Protein backbone atom coordinates (compact mmCIF):
# COMPACT_ATOMS: atom_id res chain seq x y z
CA UNK A 1 0.00 0.00 0.00
CA UNK A 2 1.35 3.40 -0.96
CA UNK A 3 1.86 5.96 1.81
CA UNK A 4 -0.31 8.96 1.00
CA UNK A 5 0.32 10.92 4.22
CA UNK A 6 2.25 13.55 2.26
CA UNK A 7 -0.86 14.36 0.21
CA UNK A 8 -3.17 14.77 3.21
CA UNK A 9 -3.59 18.34 4.50
CA UNK A 10 -1.41 18.94 7.53
CA UNK A 11 -2.77 20.09 10.87
CA UNK A 12 -0.66 22.38 13.02
CA UNK A 13 -0.86 24.33 16.23
CA UNK A 14 1.31 27.21 17.40
CA UNK A 15 3.25 27.34 20.67
CA UNK A 16 4.41 30.78 21.77
CA UNK A 17 8.13 31.32 22.08
CA UNK A 18 8.24 33.82 24.92
CA UNK A 19 11.12 36.09 25.90
CA UNK A 20 12.89 33.41 27.98
CA UNK A 21 12.75 30.86 25.16
CA UNK A 22 13.84 33.42 22.57
CA UNK A 23 16.82 34.54 24.65
CA UNK A 24 17.89 30.93 25.26
CA UNK A 25 17.66 30.07 21.56
CA UNK A 26 19.52 33.25 20.59
CA UNK A 27 22.36 32.05 22.82
CA UNK A 28 22.34 28.55 21.32
CA UNK A 29 20.74 26.94 24.39
CA UNK A 30 18.43 24.37 22.80
CA UNK A 31 17.59 22.63 26.09
CA UNK A 32 16.74 25.95 27.78
CA UNK A 33 14.68 27.12 24.81
CA UNK A 34 12.79 23.82 24.69
CA UNK A 35 12.12 23.91 28.44
CA UNK A 36 10.86 27.50 28.28
CA UNK A 37 8.65 26.74 25.27
CA UNK A 38 7.34 23.49 26.74
CA UNK A 39 8.06 21.51 23.55
CA UNK A 40 11.13 19.64 22.27
CA UNK A 41 12.64 21.96 19.69
CA UNK A 42 14.84 20.79 16.82
CA UNK A 43 18.48 21.78 16.18
CA UNK A 44 17.05 24.07 13.50
CA UNK A 45 16.09 26.45 16.32
CA UNK A 46 19.75 27.10 17.20
CA UNK A 47 21.20 27.34 13.68
CA UNK A 48 23.18 30.50 13.03
CA UNK A 49 20.33 32.10 11.10
CA UNK A 50 17.69 31.09 13.68
CA UNK A 51 19.83 32.42 16.53
CA UNK A 52 20.04 35.77 14.76
CA UNK A 53 16.29 35.91 14.15
CA UNK A 54 15.38 34.81 17.68
CA UNK A 55 17.82 37.35 19.13
CA UNK A 56 16.10 40.06 17.12
CA UNK A 57 12.66 38.85 18.28
CA UNK A 58 13.82 38.82 21.92
CA UNK A 59 14.92 42.45 21.55
CA UNK A 60 11.61 43.25 19.86
CA UNK A 61 9.71 41.82 22.84
CA UNK A 62 11.90 43.69 25.32
CA UNK A 63 11.03 46.95 23.54
CA UNK A 64 7.34 46.13 23.03
CA UNK A 65 5.90 43.28 25.13
CA UNK A 66 2.53 43.77 23.39
CA UNK A 67 4.09 42.25 20.24
CA UNK A 68 4.15 38.79 21.90
CA UNK A 69 0.86 37.53 20.39
CA UNK A 70 2.11 38.34 16.89
CA UNK A 71 5.63 36.96 16.73
CA UNK A 72 7.72 33.81 17.18
CA UNK A 73 5.81 30.58 17.49
CA UNK A 74 7.03 27.01 17.33
CA UNK A 75 4.83 25.03 14.95
CA UNK A 76 3.68 21.62 16.16
CA UNK A 77 2.21 18.98 13.87
CA UNK A 78 -1.03 17.43 15.08
CA UNK A 79 -1.74 14.84 16.28
CA UNK A 80 1.84 13.52 16.51
CA UNK A 81 3.30 16.52 18.37
CA UNK A 82 6.45 16.90 16.26
CA UNK A 83 7.89 20.42 16.09
CA UNK A 84 8.03 21.08 12.35
CA UNK A 85 9.13 24.72 12.21
CA UNK A 86 8.51 28.24 13.41
CA UNK A 87 6.08 30.90 12.23
CA UNK A 88 4.61 34.23 13.11
CA UNK A 89 4.35 37.78 11.93
CA UNK A 90 7.21 40.25 11.86
CA UNK A 91 5.28 42.27 14.41
CA UNK A 92 1.82 43.60 15.23
CA UNK A 93 -0.12 45.45 12.52
CA UNK A 94 1.58 48.70 11.52
CA UNK A 95 -0.18 52.07 11.26
CA UNK A 96 -1.75 51.05 7.93
CA UNK A 97 -2.96 47.67 9.24
CA UNK A 98 -0.27 45.61 7.47
CA UNK A 99 1.30 42.47 8.94
CA UNK A 100 4.06 40.45 7.32
CA UNK A 101 4.16 36.66 7.59
CA UNK A 102 7.29 34.67 8.28
CA UNK A 103 7.67 30.91 8.55
CA UNK A 104 10.38 28.28 8.31
CA UNK A 105 10.02 24.51 8.08
CA UNK A 106 12.56 22.27 9.83
CA UNK A 107 14.58 20.61 7.02
CA UNK A 108 13.38 17.07 7.79
CA UNK A 109 9.75 18.16 7.34
CA UNK A 110 10.05 20.15 4.12
CA UNK A 111 8.02 19.33 1.01
CA UNK A 112 5.28 17.70 3.07
CA UNK A 113 2.71 20.51 3.18
CA UNK A 114 3.73 22.10 6.47
CA UNK A 115 4.61 25.50 4.97
CA UNK A 116 1.10 25.76 3.49
CA UNK A 117 -0.40 24.69 6.82
CA UNK A 118 1.63 27.37 8.63
CA UNK A 119 0.68 30.04 6.11
CA UNK A 120 -2.98 29.03 6.25
CA UNK A 121 -2.96 29.29 10.07
CA UNK A 122 -1.27 32.71 9.93
CA UNK A 123 -3.81 33.95 7.38
CA UNK A 124 -6.69 32.72 9.56
CA UNK A 125 -5.20 34.68 12.46
CA UNK A 126 -4.84 37.81 10.34
CA UNK A 127 -8.36 37.51 8.91
CA UNK A 128 -9.78 37.30 12.45
CA UNK A 129 -8.21 40.61 13.52
CA UNK A 130 -10.22 43.72 12.59
CA UNK A 131 -7.12 45.95 12.70
CA UNK A 132 -5.36 43.87 10.00
CA UNK A 133 -6.03 45.29 6.54
CA UNK A 134 -3.22 43.71 4.50
CA UNK A 135 -1.03 40.62 4.78
CA UNK A 136 2.42 40.77 3.19
CA UNK A 137 4.90 38.08 2.21
CA UNK A 138 8.38 38.83 0.86
CA UNK A 139 10.14 36.10 -1.12
CA UNK A 140 13.37 35.88 -3.12
CA UNK A 141 12.60 35.39 -6.81
CA UNK A 142 14.72 32.21 -6.86
CA UNK A 143 12.86 30.60 -3.93
CA UNK A 144 10.57 28.34 -5.95
CA UNK A 145 9.27 26.47 -2.89
CA UNK A 146 8.09 29.63 -1.14
CA UNK A 147 6.62 31.04 -4.34
CA UNK A 148 4.65 27.79 -4.74
CA UNK A 149 3.55 27.91 -1.09
CA UNK A 150 1.72 31.23 -1.47
CA UNK A 151 -0.08 30.17 -4.66
CA UNK A 152 -3.82 29.94 -4.20
CA UNK A 153 -3.95 32.28 -1.22
CA UNK A 154 -4.71 35.44 -3.23
CA UNK A 155 -1.30 37.12 -2.95
CA UNK A 156 -0.35 39.47 -5.77
CA UNK A 157 3.07 41.03 -6.41
CA UNK A 158 3.18 44.72 -5.48
CA UNK A 159 6.88 45.50 -5.82
CA UNK A 160 10.42 44.55 -4.90
CA UNK A 161 12.70 45.36 -2.02
CA UNK A 162 16.36 44.90 -1.24
CA UNK A 163 16.97 42.98 1.98
CA UNK A 164 20.40 42.89 3.56
CA UNK A 165 20.32 39.23 4.55
CA UNK A 166 18.32 37.75 1.64
CA UNK A 167 19.01 40.16 -1.22
CA UNK A 168 16.31 41.22 -3.67
CA UNK A 169 12.83 40.02 -2.74
CA UNK A 170 9.43 40.22 -4.40
CA UNK A 171 6.79 41.81 -2.19
CA UNK A 172 3.38 40.11 -2.27
CA UNK A 173 0.20 41.30 -0.56
CA UNK A 174 -3.34 40.14 -0.06
CA UNK A 175 -6.14 42.25 1.47
CA UNK A 176 -7.18 40.73 4.80
CA UNK A 177 -10.82 41.21 3.79
CA UNK A 178 -10.27 38.86 0.85
CA UNK A 179 -9.27 36.03 3.17
CA UNK A 180 -12.36 33.92 3.73
CA UNK A 181 -12.11 31.88 6.90
CA UNK A 182 -14.30 29.12 5.53
CA UNK A 183 -11.97 28.65 2.55
CA UNK A 184 -8.81 28.86 4.64
CA UNK A 185 -10.00 26.49 7.34
CA UNK A 186 -11.03 23.73 4.96
CA UNK A 187 -8.06 21.56 5.84
CA UNK A 188 -8.28 21.71 9.64
CA UNK A 189 -5.15 23.75 10.42
CA UNK A 190 -5.79 25.87 13.44
CA UNK A 191 -3.88 28.70 15.04
CA UNK A 192 -3.64 28.80 18.82
GIDAUR-V329596 format. One record per pair of residues at least 24 apart in sequence whose ideal C-beta (glycine too) atoms are under 10 Angstrom apart, sorted by the first residue. I is the first residue (numbers start at 1). J is the second residue. Records with the same first field share a line. If there is no record, write none. Layout:
I = J, J
//
This chain:
5 = 112, 113
6 = 111, 112, 113
7 = 112, 113
8 = 112, 113, 187, 188
9 = 113, 116, 117, 120, 186, 187, 188, 189
10 = 75, 77, 78, 84, 109, 112, 113, 114, 115, 116, 117, 118, 120, 121, 187, 188, 189
11 = 76, 77, 78, 79, 80, 117, 121, 187, 188, 189, 190
12 = 73, 75, 76, 77, 78, 84, 85, 87, 113, 114, 116, 117, 118, 120, 121, 188, 189, 190, 191, 192
13 = 73, 74, 75, 76, 77, 78, 79, 81, 121, 189, 190, 191, 192
14 = 72, 73, 74, 75, 76, 86, 87, 88, 118, 121, 122, 125, 189, 190, 191, 192
15 = 39, 41, 72, 73, 74, 75, 76, 83, 86, 192
16 = 68, 69, 71, 72, 73, 74, 88, 192
17 = 41, 45, 54, 57, 58, 61, 68, 71, 72, 73, 74, 86, 88
18 = 58, 61, 65, 68, 72
19 = 57, 58, 59, 60, 61, 62, 65, 68, 72
20 = 58
21 = 45, 54, 57, 58, 72, 74
22 = 53, 54, 55, 56, 57, 58, 59, 60, 61, 62, 68, 71, 72
23 = 54, 55, 57, 58, 59, 61, 62
24 = 54, 58
25 = 50, 51, 53, 54, 55, 57, 58, 72, 74, 86
26 = 50, 51, 52, 53, 54, 55, 56, 57, 58, 59
27 = 51, 54, 55, 58
28 = 54
33 = 74
34 = 74, 83
37 = 72, 73, 74, 76, 83
38 = 74
39 = 74, 75, 76, 81, 82, 83
40 = 74, 76, 81, 82, 83
41 = 74, 83, 86, 106
42 = 74, 82, 83, 84, 85, 86, 106, 107, 108, 109
43 = 106, 107, 108
44 = 83, 84, 85, 86, 104, 105, 106, 107, 108, 109
45 = 74, 83, 85, 86, 104, 106
47 = 104, 106, 107
49 = 104, 165
50 = 86, 104
52 = 165
53 = 86, 102, 104, 165
54 = 86
56 = 90
57 = 86, 88, 90, 91, 102
60 = 90, 91
64 = 91, 92
66 = 91, 92
67 = 91, 92
68 = 92
69 = 125, 129
70 = 99, 125, 126, 129, 132
71 = 102
72 = 102
73 = 103, 118, 121, 122, 125, 191, 192
74 = 106
75 = 103, 104, 105, 106, 109, 114, 115, 117, 118, 121, 122, 189
76 = 192
77 = 109, 112, 114, 117
78 = 117, 188, 189, 190
82 = 106, 108, 109, 114
83 = 109
84 = 108, 109, 110, 112, 113, 114, 115, 117, 118
85 = 109, 110, 114, 115, 117, 118
86 = 118
87 = 114, 115, 117, 118, 119, 121, 122, 125, 191
88 = 118, 122, 125
89 = 122, 125, 126, 132, 135, 136
90 = 136, 138
92 = 129, 131, 132
93 = 126, 129, 130, 131, 132, 133, 134, 135, 176
94 = 131, 132, 133, 134, 136
96 = 133, 134
97 = 126, 129, 130, 131, 132, 133, 134, 135, 175, 176
98 = 126, 132, 133, 134, 135, 136, 173, 176
99 = 125, 126, 129, 131, 132, 133, 134, 135, 136, 176
100 = 134, 135, 136, 137, 138, 171, 173
101 = 125, 126, 135, 136, 137, 138, 150, 153, 155, 172, 174
102 = 137, 138
103 = 137, 146, 149
105 = 145, 149
110 = 145
111 = 145
113 = 149, 187, 189
114 = 149, 189
115 = 145, 146, 148, 149, 150
116 = 148, 149, 150, 151, 152, 153, 187, 189
117 = 149, 187, 188, 189, 190
118 = 149, 189, 191
119 = 146, 149, 150, 152, 153, 155, 184, 189
120 = 149, 152, 153, 179, 183, 184, 185, 186, 187, 188, 189, 190, 191
121 = 184, 185, 189, 190, 191, 192
122 = 153, 184, 189, 191
123 = 150, 153, 154, 155, 174, 176, 179, 180, 181, 183, 184, 185, 189, 191
124 = 179, 181, 184, 185, 189, 190, 191
125 = 179, 184, 190, 191, 192
126 = 174, 176, 179, 184, 191
127 = 174, 176, 177, 178, 179, 180, 181, 183, 184, 185
128 = 176, 179, 181, 191
129 = 176
130 = 176
131 = 176
132 = 175, 176, 177, 179
133 = 173, 175, 176, 177
134 = 158, 173, 174, 175, 176, 177, 178
135 = 172, 173, 174, 175, 176, 178, 179
136 = 171, 172, 173, 174
137 = 169, 170, 171, 172, 173, 174
138 = 163, 166, 169, 170, 171, 172, 173
139 = 166, 169, 170, 171, 172
140 = 166, 167, 168, 169, 170
141 = 167, 168, 169, 170
142 = 167, 168
143 = 169, 170
146 = 170, 172
147 = 172
150 = 174
152 = 183
153 = 178, 179, 183, 184
154 = 178, 179, 180, 183, 184
//
